[in-house]
Amino acid sequence: MTKIRYSYMKKVLLLLLYFTPAVLFAQLRYNLDMEKTDSPSVLPAGWTGFAAKPTDDCHMLLDSTTVYSGKYAILLMKDSIGETTPSIVVYEIPVDFYGKTVKLRGYVRTEAVEGGWAGLWMRVDGTAAFDNMSNRGIKGTTPWTPYEIELKLAKSATQVTLGGLLTGKGKMWMDSLSFSVDGKDIQLIPEENVAAKTDEQHWLKTHAMPLKTVDAGHGSEDLQGLKPLVGDARIVALGECTHGSSEVFRMKHRLLEFLVTEMGFRIFAIEANLPETNIMNDYVLYGKGSAEKGLDAMYFWTWHTKEVLEMAKWMRAYNVAHPDKMVQFVGFDMQFTQGACDNLSQFATQYAPELRPVMDSVVLYCNKYKRVAFDHGIPREEKARLAGWLEEAGDLLKKNRKQYTQLVGDTMMAWQARYLVVLQQYLKLYTDARSGRNVRDEAMAENVAWIAAQYPGQKLVLWAHDGHVGRRVASMGGHLDKTFKKDMVVVGFGTAKGQYTAIRKGKGLQQDNTLCAPIPRSFERYAQASGVGNFILDIRKQHLQDEAASWLLRSARLRNIGALTAEICNAQFEGGILPDVYDAIIYLENTTASETIFNK
């Protein structure tokens, strides 16, 4: 009997030893019980808090005195009544699973909640599914009580964002959350093993176009597959997965070389302020000034790199060798006022004295608000005054257009009018902080369309971040898609590992920021598992009919880091149906930080 009991216990222990590591890993994977934290004075690891409008009466913190279970709970407090300024905590779960429904369950306790409600909330990003318990919000003082939210999970889902919120005055505690997919606990769902998907990997290896190098000047044999992809498109938009990856920038230089020398593209347009790029254009066309001065005029550290400098010098060398096929360098952004003000003021001094008084007033405001933060925009009364002057300047340009055109010609007149539009775009951008990103993307798209109209029949190469060139609803690429449709080809970038240049909070610009390993359901995880190395992949839907390519027709994630570092791995990726956003993706296995030069 003793031997039997010993044998049985031994088997149980072996089973526990076998399963425990996986379970422990799963529990650490999502911090829904709020027990993992770096410091008792902050929110649990992976959780973030914010107020819809930053105020002093919203508080979000970790609490170890009032809990439902374990050591910690999240406490939300609000000192005043007002549903427009709720306290909110947020946790994000990438959709690296399949199912029909998702359910959030958690315990909530409240104290004296009035003038609003408390509750859980959940949103399925990439769909319209959303619930914040507004129709059944918790009010008053209540004990620990379980609440649930259930939403449908569509194929387009990219991420589930969840948390708690307090819209009224009072206190709310939240603890012991769980999240399930079709009734199965998320912590127990294993990560997808893409390396074991042999059909998908075979398809990827078969269709990927391997790259020999990322550097220009090494021929184009491996780029010939781009010709049927680009076809007769008038615009090729080149994205980038970070604003600071050397190999990405160098590959874009190589693509520009290919598109110029073999496909007849003549306009290079970059995510830089439209008027300020005139200085670089004078250099690449006529050799005036220097490439370094051209970079200085563009402000952004992102382009002030050795990689972009080398590309500009290549453009100048090409133009010297091909005076009948010269390439122009233009910008389409509108985040600064200096260049537009300088150009219009100079125009007024030389050709339009009646415009000078109003431009003097505009310049004063340009100097006062030369670079404005979204959270401290231009005051309403100042906006009205500046808007009035800009309207007056526009009326003068329109009224005297014939006279001015006789003096300076159609081209210069068109550019002066556009500089005024840039100032108007800037004003709109920094007086509508809630939709600043959307305003900027729409304005950049308008500027690209205007540039295309100035050069009829010429083909354009766009250079910007993936987040701008992609065909998303409110992005620059989404707006351009409405105008150019199949006349535009969009190329996104992805990378698996390495370092990148970006601004790190509290430390400024750093070049030792690390790329997280590819997360589940990311393009990079499939690409890395393929073993192909660097490659180009055509992901247009007509080329994805094979079942082995169906993973590309589901929601997937692609590396997406802007000017600021993304410390949390999930925040380094953005999701979506990739073929809806891009026509092709260039995958670079390993990337290094771009080499900034402005301090040298």
C-alpha positions as CSV (number, residue, x, y, z in Angstrom):
1,M,0.0,0.0,0.0
2,T,2.8,2.4,0.9
3,K,4.6,1.6,-2.4
4,I,1.4,2.2,-4.4
5,R,0.9,5.6,-2.6
6,Y,4.5,6.6,-3.1
7,S,4.3,5.7,-6.8
8,Y,1.1,7.7,-7.2
9,M,2.6,10.7,-5.4
10,K,5.7,10.5,-7.5
11,K,3.6,10.7,-10.7
12,V,1.6,13.6,-9.4
13,L,4.8,15.5,-8.5
14,L,6.3,14.8,-12.0
15,L,3.1,16.1,-13.6
16,L,3.3,19.2,-11.4
17,L,6.9,19.8,-12.3
18,Y,6.1,19.3,-16.0
19,F,3.2,21.8,-16.1
20,T,4.2,24.3,-13.5
21,P,6.8,26.3,-15.6
22,A,4.2,26.8,-18.3
23,V,1.6,27.9,-15.9
24,L,4.0,30.3,-14.1
25,F,5.0,31.8,-17.4
26,A,1.4,32.2,-18.4
27,Q,0.7,34.0,-15.1
28,L,3.5,36.4,-15.7
29,R,2.5,37.0,-19.3
30,Y,-0.4,39.3,-18.4
31,N,-0.4,41.2,-15.1
32,L,-4.2,41.1,-14.7
33,D,-4.0,40.3,-11.0
34,M,-1.9,43.4,-10.5
35,E,0.6,41.5,-8.4
36,K,3.7,42.3,-10.5
37,T,5.0,45.8,-9.8
38,D,8.3,47.6,-9.9
39,S,7.5,49.8,-7.0
40,P,4.7,50.1,-4.5
41,S,4.4,53.8,-5.3
42,V,3.3,53.3,-9.0
43,L,0.7,51.3,-10.9
44,P,1.3,47.6,-11.5
45,A,3.7,46.6,-14.2
46,G,2.2,47.1,-17.7
47,W,-0.6,49.3,-16.5
48,T,-0.8,53.0,-17.3
49,G,-3.1,55.7,-16.1
50,F,-4.3,59.0,-17.5
51,A,-7.0,61.6,-17.3
52,A,-8.9,62.6,-20.5
53,K,-8.1,66.2,-19.6
54,P,-5.1,66.5,-17.3
55,T,-6.3,67.9,-13.9
56,D,-5.1,67.8,-10.4
57,D,-8.2,66.0,-9.1
58,C,-7.6,62.7,-10.8
59,H,-5.5,60.1,-9.1
60,M,-4.5,56.5,-10.1
61,L,-2.3,54.5,-7.8
62,L,-1.4,51.1,-6.4
63,D,-3.1,50.2,-3.1
64,S,-1.9,47.6,-0.6
65,T,-4.4,48.3,2.2
66,T,-7.7,47.6,0.4
67,V,-7.6,44.5,-1.8
68,Y,-9.9,41.7,-2.9
69,S,-7.1,39.2,-3.0
70,G,-3.3,39.1,-3.1
71,K,-1.1,42.1,-2.1
72,Y,-2.3,44.9,-4.4
73,A,-5.3,46.5,-6.1
74,I,-5.6,49.6,-8.2
75,L,-7.2,52.7,-6.6
76,L,-8.8,55.5,-8.7
77,M,-9.8,58.7,-6.9
78,K,-11.5,61.8,-8.2
79,D,-12.0,65.0,-6.1
80,S,-14.7,66.7,-8.3
81,I,-17.8,65.9,-10.3
82,G,-17.4,66.0,-14.1
83,E,-17.7,63.2,-16.6
84,T,-15.5,65.0,-19.1
85,T,-12.4,64.4,-16.9
86,P,-12.5,60.8,-15.9
87,S,-9.7,58.9,-14.2
88,I,-8.7,55.9,-16.3
89,V,-6.3,53.0,-16.0
90,V,-5.3,51.0,-19.1
91,Y,-3.9,47.6,-19.9
92,E,-3.3,46.2,-23.4
93,I,-3.5,42.7,-24.7
94,P,-2.3,42.0,-28.3
95,V,-4.7,39.8,-30.2
96,D,-2.4,36.8,-30.7
97,F,-5.2,34.3,-30.4
98,Y,-8.3,33.3,-32.3
99,G,-11.9,33.2,-31.1
100,K,-15.4,34.6,-31.4
101,T,-15.8,36.4,-28.0
102,V,-13.7,37.9,-25.3
103,K,-14.8,38.4,-21.7
104,L,-13.3,40.7,-19.0
105,R,-14.2,39.9,-15.4
106,G,-13.1,41.7,-12.3
107,Y,-13.9,42.8,-8.8
108,V,-14.8,46.4,-8.0
109,R,-15.4,48.3,-4.8
110,T,-16.5,51.9,-4.5
111,E,-16.8,54.6,-1.9
112,A,-19.1,57.6,-2.2
113,V,-19.2,57.8,-6.0
114,E,-21.5,60.6,-7.2
115,G,-21.9,62.8,-10.3
116,G,-20.8,60.0,-12.6
117,W,-20.0,56.3,-12.3
118,A,-17.3,53.8,-11.8
119,G,-16.7,50.6,-13.7
120,L,-14.7,48.4,-15.9
121,W,-14.2,49.1,-19.6
122,M,-13.0,47.2,-22.6
123,R,-12.4,48.0,-26.3
124,V,-11.5,45.7,-29.2
125,D,-9.1,47.8,-31.3
126,G,-9.6,47.4,-35.1
127,T,-13.4,47.0,-34.6
128,A,-16.2,49.0,-33.1
129,A,-16.7,46.7,-30.1
130,F,-16.6,48.8,-26.9
131,D,-18.2,48.9,-23.5
132,N,-17.5,51.2,-20.5
133,M,-20.5,50.2,-18.3
134,S,-22.1,53.6,-18.9
135,N,-25.6,52.1,-18.9
136,R,-25.0,50.2,-15.7
137,G,-22.3,52.2,-13.9
138,I,-21.5,51.7,-10.3
139,K,-22.5,54.5,-7.9
140,G,-22.4,55.3,-4.2
141,T,-20.7,52.9,-1.8
142,T,-20.5,49.2,-2.7
143,P,-18.6,46.2,-1.4
144,W,-16.3,44.0,-3.6
145,T,-18.5,42.8,-6.4
146,P,-17.7,40.9,-9.6
147,Y,-18.6,42.6,-12.9
148,E,-18.2,41.3,-16.5
149,I,-18.0,42.7,-20.0
150,E,-18.3,40.5,-23.1
151,L,-17.5,41.7,-26.6
152,K,-17.3,40.0,-30.1
153,L,-13.9,39.3,-31.5
154,A,-13.8,40.1,-35.2
155,K,-11.0,39.0,-37.6
156,S,-9.9,42.6,-37.9
157,A,-9.1,42.8,-34.1
158,T,-5.6,44.0,-33.4
159,Q,-5.5,44.5,-29.7
160,V,-7.8,44.4,-26.7
161,T,-7.5,47.5,-24.4
162,L,-9.1,47.2,-21.0
163,G,-9.1,48.7,-17.6
164,G,-11.2,50.7,-15.1
165,L,-12.6,54.2,-15.0
166,L,-14.1,56.7,-12.6
167,T,-16.1,59.6,-14.0
168,G,-17.6,60.9,-10.8
169,K,-16.3,62.1,-7.5
170,G,-15.3,59.4,-5.1
171,K,-13.1,56.3,-4.9
172,M,-13.0,53.0,-6.9
173,W,-10.8,49.9,-6.3
174,M,-10.3,47.3,-8.9
175,D,-8.7,43.9,-8.4
176,S,-8.3,40.3,-9.6
177,L,-9.2,40.7,-13.2
178,S,-9.4,37.8,-15.6
179,F,-9.7,37.7,-19.4
180,S,-11.0,34.8,-21.4
181,V,-11.4,34.0,-25.1
182,D,-14.4,31.8,-25.9
183,G,-14.4,30.8,-22.2
184,K,-10.7,29.9,-22.0
185,D,-8.4,31.9,-19.7
186,I,-5.9,34.0,-21.7
187,Q,-3.2,32.9,-19.3
188,L,-3.5,29.3,-20.4
189,I,-3.6,29.9,-24.2
190,P,-0.1,29.0,-25.5
191,E,1.8,31.3,-27.9
192,E,1.6,30.5,-31.5
193,N,4.6,28.5,-32.8
194,V,5.1,30.0,-36.2
195,A,8.2,27.9,-36.9
196,A,6.0,24.8,-36.8
197,K,3.7,26.1,-39.5
198,T,5.5,24.4,-42.4
199,D,3.0,25.4,-45.1
200,E,3.1,29.1,-44.2
201,Q,6.9,29.0,-43.9
202,H,7.3,27.3,-47.3
203,W,5.0,29.9,-48.9
204,L,7.0,32.8,-47.3
205,K,10.3,31.3,-48.4
206,T,9.0,30.8,-51.9
207,H,7.6,34.3,-52.4
208,A,10.1,36.4,-50.5
209,M,12.5,38.4,-52.7
210,P,15.9,38.2,-50.8
211,L,18.0,41.3,-50.6
212,K,21.8,41.2,-51.2
213,T,22.4,44.5,-49.5
214,V,20.8,47.5,-48.0
215,D,23.3,49.9,-49.4
216,A,23.0,52.0,-52.6
217,G,25.7,51.6,-55.3
218,H,25.6,47.8,-55.5
219,G,23.4,47.2,-58.6
220,S,19.8,46.3,-58.7
221,E,19.6,42.7,-59.7
222,D,17.7,41.8,-56.5
223,L,15.3,44.7,-56.9
224,Q,13.9,43.8,-60.3
225,G,10.9,42.1,-58.7
226,L,9.8,45.6,-57.7
227,K,9.1,46.6,-61.3
228,P,5.8,44.7,-61.7
229,L,4.9,45.8,-58.2
230,V,5.4,49.5,-58.9
231,G,4.1,49.3,-62.5
232,D,2.9,52.6,-63.7
233,A,2.2,54.0,-60.3
234,R,2.9,57.7,-59.9
235,I,3.7,57.6,-56.2
236,V,5.8,55.1,-54.3
237,A,5.5,55.8,-50.5
238,L,8.4,54.4,-48.5
239,G,7.7,54.0,-44.8
240,E,10.0,53.2,-41.9
241,C,9.3,51.2,-38.7
242,T,11.4,53.5,-36.5
243,H,12.6,57.1,-37.0
244,G,16.1,56.0,-36.2
245,S,17.2,52.7,-37.9
246,S,20.3,53.0,-40.1
247,E,19.7,50.0,-42.3
248,V,16.1,51.2,-43.0
249,F,17.3,54.6,-44.1
250,R,20.1,53.1,-46.2
251,M,17.6,50.7,-47.9
252,K,15.3,53.7,-48.7
253,H,18.3,55.4,-50.2
254,R,18.9,52.3,-52.3
255,L,15.2,52.2,-53.4
256,L,15.4,55.9,-54.3
257,E,18.4,55.2,-56.5
258,F,16.6,52.3,-58.2
259,L,13.3,54.3,-58.7
260,V,15.2,57.3,-60.1
261,T,17.7,55.4,-62.4
262,E,15.5,52.6,-63.6
263,M,11.9,53.8,-63.3
264,G,12.0,57.5,-64.0
265,F,11.0,59.0,-60.7
266,R,12.0,62.7,-60.4
267,I,10.5,64.1,-57.2
268,F,11.7,63.1,-53.7
269,A,9.3,64.3,-51.0
270,I,10.1,63.8,-47.3
271,E,8.3,64.2,-43.9
272,A,9.9,67.6,-43.4
273,N,8.5,71.2,-43.4
274,L,7.5,72.2,-46.9
275,P,9.1,75.7,-47.1
276,E,12.4,74.7,-45.3
277,T,13.3,72.0,-47.8
278,N,13.9,74.7,-50.4
279,I,17.4,75.0,-49.0
280,M,18.2,71.4,-49.6
281,N,16.5,71.5,-53.1
282,D,18.8,74.4,-54.0
283,Y,21.7,72.2,-53.1
284,V,20.7,69.1,-55.0
285,L,19.7,71.0,-58.1
286,Y,22.2,73.8,-58.3
287,G,24.9,73.0,-55.7
288,K,24.1,76.1,-53.6
289,G,25.2,75.9,-50.0
290,S,25.8,72.4,-48.7
291,A,23.9,69.2,-47.8
292,E,24.7,69.9,-44.2
293,K,23.0,73.3,-44.3
294,G,20.1,71.6,-46.0
295,L,19.7,69.2,-43.1
296,D,20.1,72.1,-40.6
297,A,17.1,73.8,-42.2
298,M,14.9,70.7,-41.8
299,Y,14.9,70.9,-37.9
300,F,14.2,67.3,-37.1
301,W,16.9,65.2,-35.6
302,T,15.4,62.2,-37.4
303,W,16.8,63.4,-40.8
304,H,20.0,65.0,-39.3
305,T,21.9,61.7,-39.9
306,K,24.8,60.4,-41.9
307,E,22.4,58.2,-43.8
308,V,20.2,61.0,-45.1
309,L,23.3,63.2,-45.7
310,E,24.8,60.5,-48.0
311,M,21.5,60.2,-49.8
312,A,21.3,64.0,-50.4
313,K,24.9,64.0,-51.7
314,W,24.0,61.1,-54.1
315,M,21.1,63.2,-55.4
316,R,23.5,66.1,-56.1
317,A,26.0,63.8,-57.9
318,Y,23.2,62.3,-59.9
319,N,21.9,65.7,-61.0
320,V,25.4,66.9,-62.0
321,A,25.7,63.8,-64.2
322,H,22.1,64.0,-65.6
323,P,21.2,67.7,-66.0
324,D,18.3,66.6,-68.2
325,K,16.8,64.2,-65.6
326,M,17.3,66.1,-62.4
327,V,15.7,65.0,-59.1
328,Q,14.1,67.5,-56.8
329,F,14.0,67.5,-53.0
330,V,10.8,68.7,-51.4
331,G,9.0,68.5,-48.1
332,F,5.3,68.1,-47.2
333,D,5.1,68.7,-43.5
334,M,3.8,71.8,-41.7
335,Q,4.9,71.7,-38.0
336,F,6.9,75.0,-38.1
337,T,6.2,78.6,-39.2
338,Q,9.7,80.1,-39.8
339,G,10.2,79.1,-43.4
340,A,6.8,80.2,-44.5
341,C,7.0,83.5,-42.6
342,D,10.5,84.2,-44.0
343,N,9.4,83.5,-47.6
344,L,6.2,85.5,-47.4
345,S,7.9,88.4,-45.7
346,Q,10.6,88.5,-48.4
347,F,8.0,88.4,-51.1
348,A,6.1,91.3,-49.5
349,T,9.3,93.4,-49.2
350,Q,10.3,92.8,-52.8
351,Y,7.0,92.7,-54.7
352,A,4.0,93.4,-52.5
353,P,4.3,96.4,-50.1
354,E,0.6,96.3,-49.4
355,L,1.1,92.8,-47.9
356,R,3.9,94.0,-45.6
357,P,1.9,95.3,-42.6
358,V,-0.2,92.2,-42.2
359,M,2.9,90.0,-42.7
360,D,4.7,92.0,-39.9
361,S,1.8,91.1,-37.6
362,V,1.9,87.4,-38.7
363,V,5.7,87.3,-38.2
364,L,5.3,88.5,-34.6
365,Y,3.0,85.6,-33.9
366,C,5.2,83.2,-35.8
367,N,8.1,84.1,-33.5
368,K,5.9,83.8,-30.4
369,Y,4.4,80.4,-31.4
370,K,7.2,79.0,-33.6
371,R,6.9,75.5,-32.0
372,V,3.9,74.7,-29.9
373,A,3.1,71.6,-27.8
374,F,-0.2,69.8,-28.3
375,D,-1.0,70.1,-24.6
376,H,-0.3,73.9,-24.6
377,G,-1.8,75.0,-27.9
378,I,-2.4,78.6,-29.1
379,P,-5.0,80.3,-26.9
380,R,-8.4,80.8,-28.5
381,E,-8.2,84.6,-28.6
382,E,-4.7,84.5,-30.2
383,K,-6.0,82.0,-32.7
384,A,-8.8,84.3,-33.8
385,R,-6.4,87.2,-34.2
386,L,-3.8,85.2,-36.2
387,A,-6.5,83.5,-38.3
388,G,-7.8,87.0,-39.2
389,W,-4.4,88.2,-40.4
390,L,-3.8,85.0,-42.4
391,E,-7.2,85.5,-44.0
392,E,-6.4,89.1,-44.8
393,A,-3.0,88.0,-46.4
394,G,-4.9,85.4,-48.4
395,D,-7.3,88.0,-49.7
396,L,-4.5,90.3,-50.7
397,L,-2.7,87.5,-52.6
398,K,-5.9,86.6,-54.3
399,K,-6.9,90.1,-55.2
400,N,-3.5,91.0,-56.6
401,R,-2.6,87.6,-58.0
402,K,-2.5,88.8,-61.6
403,Q,-0.2,91.7,-60.7
404,Y,2.1,89.5,-58.6
405,T,2.2,86.8,-61.2
406,Q,3.4,89.3,-63.9
407,L,6.2,90.2,-61.5
408,V,7.4,86.8,-60.4
409,G,5.7,84.2,-62.6
410,D,3.2,81.4,-62.0
411,T,5.5,79.0,-60.2
412,M,6.7,81.4,-57.6
413,M,3.2,82.8,-57.1
414,A,1.9,79.3,-56.5
415,W,4.6,78.6,-53.9
416,Q,3.9,81.8,-52.0
417,A,0.2,80.9,-51.8
418,R,1.2,77.5,-50.5
419,Y,3.4,79.0,-47.8
420,L,0.3,80.8,-46.6
421,V,-1.6,77.5,-46.5
422,V,1.2,76.0,-44.4
423,L,0.7,78.7,-41.8
424,Q,-3.0,78.0,-41.8
425,Q,-2.4,74.3,-41.4
426,Y,0.0,75.0,-38.5
427,L,-2.6,77.2,-36.8
428,K,-5.2,74.4,-37.1
429,L,-2.8,71.8,-35.9
430,Y,-2.0,73.6,-32.7
431,T,-5.5,74.8,-31.8
432,D,-7.1,71.3,-32.1
433,A,-4.9,69.2,-29.7
434,R,-7.5,66.4,-29.4
435,S,-7.1,65.5,-33.1
436,G,-3.6,66.9,-33.7
437,R,-2.3,63.8,-35.3
438,N,-5.2,63.5,-37.7
439,V,-5.0,67.2,-38.6
440,R,-1.3,66.8,-39.4
441,D,-1.8,63.7,-41.6
442,E,-4.6,65.3,-43.5
443,A,-2.5,68.5,-44.1
444,M,0.5,66.4,-45.3
445,A,-1.7,64.6,-47.7
446,E,-3.0,67.9,-49.0
447,N,0.6,69.1,-49.5
448,V,1.6,65.9,-51.3
449,A,-1.4,66.3,-53.7
450,W,-0.5,69.9,-54.3
451,I,3.2,69.0,-55.0
452,A,2.0,66.4,-57.5
453,A,-0.2,69.0,-59.2
454,Q,2.8,71.3,-59.5
455,Y,4.7,68.7,-61.4
456,P,2.2,67.1,-63.8
457,G,3.4,63.8,-65.2
458,Q,6.3,63.5,-62.8
459,K,6.6,60.5,-60.5
460,L,7.1,61.0,-56.7
461,V,8.9,59.0,-54.0
462,L,7.6,59.7,-50.5
463,W,9.7,59.2,-47.4
464,A,7.9,59.1,-44.0
465,H,7.1,56.8,-41.1
466,D,5.0,53.7,-41.6
467,G,2.3,55.3,-39.5
468,H,1.9,58.1,-42.0
469,V,2.3,56.3,-45.4
470,G,0.0,53.4,-44.6
471,R,-3.5,53.3,-45.9
472,R,-5.2,53.8,-42.5
473,V,-8.4,55.8,-42.2
474,A,-7.0,59.0,-40.7
475,S,-3.4,58.7,-41.9
476,M,-1.7,60.6,-44.7
477,G,-1.7,57.4,-46.8
478,G,-5.4,56.9,-46.2
479,H,-6.2,60.4,-47.5
480,L,-3.8,60.0,-50.5
481,D,-5.5,56.7,-51.3
482,K,-8.7,58.5,-51.9
483,T,-7.0,60.6,-54.5
484,F,-4.4,58.4,-56.2
485,K,-5.9,54.9,-55.5
486,K,-3.9,52.4,-57.6
487,D,-1.6,55.2,-58.7
488,M,0.1,54.8,-55.4
489,V,2.2,51.9,-54.0
490,V,2.9,51.8,-50.3
491,V,5.9,50.0,-48.9
492,G,6.2,49.3,-45.1
493,F,9.2,48.2,-43.1
494,G,9.7,45.7,-40.4
495,T,12.7,44.6,-38.3
496,A,13.3,41.8,-35.8
497,K,16.2,42.9,-33.6
498,G,18.8,45.5,-32.9
499,Q,18.9,49.1,-31.6
500,Y,17.4,52.4,-32.7
501,T,17.8,56.1,-32.1
502,A,14.9,57.8,-30.3
503,I,14.2,60.2,-27.5
504,R,14.1,58.5,-24.1
505,K,12.1,60.1,-21.3
506,G,14.4,62.0,-18.9
507,K,17.5,61.3,-21.0
508,G,16.9,62.9,-24.4
509,L,18.1,61.5,-27.7
510,Q,19.7,58.0,-27.2
511,Q,21.1,55.5,-29.7
512,D,21.1,52.5,-27.4
513,N,17.4,51.8,-27.4
514,T,16.7,48.1,-27.9
515,L,14.1,46.5,-30.1
516,C,12.1,43.9,-28.3
517,A,11.9,40.4,-29.8
518,P,9.0,40.0,-32.2
519,I,5.8,39.4,-30.3
520,P,3.1,36.8,-31.2
521,R,1.1,37.4,-34.3
522,S,3.7,39.8,-35.7
523,F,5.0,39.8,-39.2
524,E,8.5,39.9,-37.9
525,R,8.0,36.6,-36.0
526,Y,7.0,34.8,-39.2
527,A,9.8,36.5,-41.1
528,Q,12.5,35.7,-38.5
529,A,11.4,32.0,-38.3
530,S,11.7,31.7,-42.1
531,G,15.4,32.1,-42.0
532,V,15.4,34.0,-45.3
533,G,17.2,37.0,-43.9
534,N,16.5,40.4,-45.4
535,F,13.7,40.4,-48.1
536,I,10.9,42.2,-49.9
537,L,7.4,40.6,-49.8
538,D,4.6,41.6,-52.1
539,I,1.4,41.3,-49.9
540,R,-1.2,42.6,-52.3
541,K,-4.3,40.6,-51.8
542,Q,-4.4,39.1,-55.3
543,H,-1.1,37.4,-54.5
544,L,-2.4,35.9,-51.2
545,Q,-5.0,33.4,-52.6
546,D,-3.0,30.4,-51.3
547,E,-4.3,29.1,-47.9
548,A,-0.7,29.1,-46.7
549,A,-0.8,32.9,-47.1
550,S,-4.0,33.4,-45.2
551,W,-2.1,34.5,-42.0
552,L,-1.5,37.8,-43.8
553,L,-5.2,38.3,-44.3
554,R,-5.8,38.1,-40.6
555,S,-4.9,40.9,-38.2
556,A,-1.1,41.0,-37.6
557,R,1.4,43.3,-36.0
558,L,4.3,45.2,-37.5
559,R,7.1,47.1,-35.7
560,N,6.1,50.7,-35.2
561,I,8.2,53.2,-33.2
562,G,8.2,56.9,-33.6
563,A,10.4,59.7,-32.3
564,L,10.0,58.5,-28.7
565,T,11.2,55.2,-27.2
566,A,8.7,52.5,-26.6
567,E,9.8,50.6,-23.5
568,I,7.0,48.1,-23.3
569,C,7.2,45.4,-26.0
570,N,3.6,45.6,-27.1
571,A,3.9,49.3,-27.6
572,Q,6.6,48.7,-30.2
573,F,4.1,47.1,-32.6
574,E,0.9,48.3,-34.3
575,G,-1.7,46.0,-35.6
576,G,-4.0,45.7,-38.6
577,I,-4.8,43.8,-41.7
578,L,-1.4,44.4,-43.3
579,P,-2.5,44.1,-47.0
580,D,-5.1,46.8,-46.4
581,V,-2.3,49.1,-45.2
582,Y,0.7,48.2,-47.5
583,D,1.4,46.7,-50.9
584,A,4.7,45.3,-49.8
585,I,6.8,44.9,-46.7
586,I,10.6,45.1,-46.6
587,Y,11.9,43.0,-43.7
588,L,15.4,43.6,-42.3
589,E,16.6,41.0,-39.8
590,N,18.9,43.2,-37.8
591,T,19.1,46.9,-37.6
592,T,21.4,49.4,-35.9
593,A,20.8,53.0,-34.7
594,S,20.9,55.8,-37.2
595,E,24.1,57.9,-36.9
596,T,23.1,61.4,-35.9
597,I,25.5,64.2,-37.0
598,F,24.1,67.5,-35.7
599,N,26.4,67.6,-32.7
600,K,29.5,66.9,-34.7
